[in-house]
């Protein structure tokens, strides 16, 4: 692979993280307002959680499109267009007259934020290989991990200062505008001679090549299933902490932020472990942690003991497990399909959010005071993720 003159510097990684954080920040920003939105719109918890489903499906569809577009037109213009679209979509959410309108508008936010997620990862894939790629993806995930920490806290502050949950989306609009101006200074990482000039047929050929690579599929699947469990936690956490454990919205932000710090801690630990452990071994640690947390929560449900400390500890294990998975699995998945890095990162992120969109409504099917749907969803995805990484490790050893 011919090297480009551009290298992945720390400032560039920070800017890519700022663009990538819009997705996780957007989904978490209005979580503290879920119970309030149920009351204001006169709807159900499952209907409000559909806004998350729409958001994540938007990210899933959007990443598949923007990743391939960035392989053709370059990385920078796609990220700039995405930031503008986020601002417009978030403004629409702020004036939503009904829950149906809000669901649609959240879908467009997800579609728009996909540019920062998929294309930012593609830039990393353009400029790094091997262990450097694994560490860079882990650092990217570590910085983006501020989203789950800042999201609920910023959302709660926005509700207080800007007049309710609508102020959250106005604040997000301003943030998207700031990201746009920051991205203006980002250099292009994909030279014109490395871009493909085809249309949809070229895109579908790239998709076929990527999905035909077994290494990509098995390690990407460990991310897809693991993120499904993690997003189930994101969707259910507000109801578990507030409606089941009886904590206030402010206390919920502390719990959610603390688990976000746990996610950052596992991400940072991954960057250190990569110096001494194989990437696939670190992924395995994350999947074992996810299974342990899911089994623990299911056990608490079965014995009917919602002890706050025990429940929060299980949520911590589930919510922070992906810090061990994202960077190493992304690096291994893209290792054999670098010629279509944008498409590969788009597929990885797209399917990831498909599973997230599936998980979001499933965890709320029994109402806001029932924990067992989330426990079952989390355990199911955890076992599937473990199966994927087991197959990947065997394939890697051969």
VENJO-V194856 format. One record per helix or strand. SS is the DSSP state (2 for helix, 1 for strand). FROM is the first residue (numbers start at 0). LEN is the number of residues. If there is no record, write none. Layout:
BEGIN
ss = [SS & SS]
from = [FROM & FROM]
len = [LEN & LEN]
END
This chain:
BEGIN
ss = [2 & 2 & 2 & 2 & 2 & 2 & 2 & 2 & 2 & 2 & 2 & 2 & 2 & 2 & 2 & 2 & 2]
from = [9 & 30 & 44 & 74 & 98 & 129 & 145 & 165 & 191 & 199 & 213 & 248 & 278 & 307 & 325 & 337 & 371]
len = [20 & 11 & 29 & 20 & 29 & 15 & 16 & 18 & 3 & 12 & 31 & 25 & 24 & 17 & 9 & 25 & 26]
END
